[in-house]
């Protein structure tokens, strides 16, 4: 894998070298498998959307719904890639410049400046219904972005990245510390939803060469499913 990454950008470069699975999503009968290369491509395109189209700048607050979905994981890493501060909530304050949520779990009272709505089916190219006035359709807009993030916004090492106060310089070291595994496939139960701990553990595991299984609901990750994925429970 070459040199050991020291920050998020280098970690993503490392993950992008992998043709093997990095993130697996289970939602009922739906299964989405993203190789390291494909996952990072999504992250890079999403970072371009945030910066070039939605005017996110380093240290801006970007909020993400804690409702589990793999596209919200992508947006978490994209926001960090662009140097934003990420919070996980369904009720963002007005200082949130962008709030991302799944289409079927609308946050109608969100006070963010821009609502970013995520279609949930794996093959969706756009949301299925009308969006709130001024909202942005993530799946529709992200496809037009370059495959490599070329924005000028990058993390300030000492700026806060996550709700606990972890700075951008600390994101990758903390992620690797929390990973708790040396390769292999790990199922992360999102009992408290998608949040800081899950994001850091996911980043740490995939940077270390492993893969992460996430599911929409606990019942989507039965013993039979985990056997199929050859996943241990994290």
N, C-alpha and C positions, 0 to 999 in steps of 0.2 A: 504493500500500500504506500510505499515511499515514506517521506518524513512524517513525523507525528504532527497532526494539526494543532495549532495554538489558538485559533479563534474560529468563529462560526463559518466565515467564508472559506477557510482552509478545510474545515470539517466537511462542508458541502462538496468541495472539490474531491475529497477522499471518497465520499459516498457516491458521487457521480461516476466514479471509475468502476462501480460494481454493476454487472449485468444480472446479478442475483437479487432475490427479493429483499426489500428493506422494510416495506410497510404492507400489511395485509389487513383488509377491512372486511368484516362480516356483518351483514344486515339481513336476517332471515335467510332466504335462498340466495341473496346477492353476495358475491365474493369479488373483491377488487384486490389485485396484486400489483404492487408498484415496485419495479426494480429500483436500485439506487439511482441509476441514470434517469429513469422516468420521474421518480419522486423529485429529484433536484431540478429537473426541467420544469416541473410544475411550480416549484418554489421560485425559481428565477423569473418565470413569466409573471407570477403573482407579485413579486417584488417590483417588477417593471410597471405593472398596473397600478400599484399603490403610489409609486413615486411619480410616474410620468403622466398618469391620467387622473389620479385622485389627489395629487399635490401633497402627499405625505412627506414630511421632512424629518430629519433625525431629531429624536427626543419628543416628537409628537406622541400623544396618547392614542392608541388604537385598541378598541375593545372587541373581544370575541366571545360569542355565546358559549357557555360551557356544555351545551348539548353536543354529545359525541358525533363527530363526522370527520372523515379523513380529509375533506377539503378544508375544514377549519384547522386541522393540524398543519396543512400546507400554508395556510394564511398566517398561522402563528410564526412559523419559521421565516416566511417572507417578510413579515413586519420586523422581526429581529434582524434580518439581513439588511434591511434598510435603515436600521438604527432607531426604530420606534420603541416606545415603551408599551408593553402589552399588558392588558388586564383582562380578566375573564369574568364576565357578568352578563346578565340579561337586562340590566338597568343602568346603562352608562350615564355618566354625568355630561353636561354640555361641553366639557373640555375634551371629550373624545372626538377626534377628527373623523374617524371612521368606525362604524360598528358593524361587524359581520355576524350573520346568523343564518341558519338553515331555513329554507322557504316554508317548510311545514311547521316551524316553531317561531312565528313572527313575534318580534318585540315591538309592539305598536307604540309603546310609550317611550321608546329609546330617544334620548335627547342628543345623540351624536349629530355632528354636522352632515355626515353622509352615511346612508345605510347601504351596506353591501350584502346582497341576498344570494345565498348559495343554493343552487338546485342540488337535490340529493341523489337521484338515480345515477348509476355509474356512467351511463351513456348519454346523459342529458347534455345538450348543447346550450340550453337556456332554461329559465324558470318556466313553469307550466301555466302560471296565472299572472294577472296584473300585479304590478309592484306598487308600493307606496310612492307618492309623488316625489320625484327627485332621487329615488333609490337606483342603485346600479346592479345590474345582473352580472354576477361574477363569471359564470360559465360562458356567457355570451361575449363578455369583454376581454377575458384573459386570453382567449385563443389568438387574438391579433397581436399579442405582445411578443417581443423577440425571445428566442430560446435562451439567451444569456442576459442576465441583468447588467445593464450598462449605466444605471443611474448614478448621479453624483452624490446621493445621500448614503452615508455609511455610518456605522455606530461610532459614537464617542465613547472610548473605553470606560470612562468613569461615570457615565450617565446611567441612570436606573433603567433596567430592562424589564423587570418582572415585579409582581406585587410584593414579594417578600423583601425587596430592596436589592436583589442580585443585580449587579451592574453588567454592562455588555462584556467587559473584560472577564467577568466571572462566569458567564453563561456556559461556555464549553467545559472549563474545569469542574464546575458544579454538576453538569450533565454526566461527565465521565465518572465522577464520584458516586452519583446515584444509580448509575447503570446496573451495577451489581452482577455483571455477567461477563463471560469471556466468549462472545460469539453465541451462536445458537438462536433459536426463535423463542420469543417470550410473549406471553399473553399478559397485557396490562388491563386489569379490571378497572373500568372508569366508574367506580362506585360513587364518586363525588363529581362526576362529569369530567369534561376535558378542562384541564387547568395547568397550573405551573408545574406541579410534580410530574404529571403525565408527560408534559411537553419536554421537560428536562430529561426524564428517563428515556423517552423515545429517542431524543437526540443522542444521548450517550450510548444507547444500545446500537443504533445504526452506525454511529461513527466508529464503534469498536468492531464492526463487521457482522453484527447480529441483525435479526429482523424482529419487528414488533407486530403483534396481532392486536387490533382494536376492534371492538364490536359496538353496535348501536345499543344493545341491551345485554344484560348478563346471560339471558337465555339463548343468545346467539352464539355463545361460546361454551357449548356443552362439552363433556368429556370426549365424545366422539369427534367433535369438531377439532378440539385440541390435539387429539391423536392424529387426525388427518393432516393437521398443520405441523405435526411434530413439535408442538410448542409446550414449554413449561409455563406454569403460572407464576407471574412475577409478583 
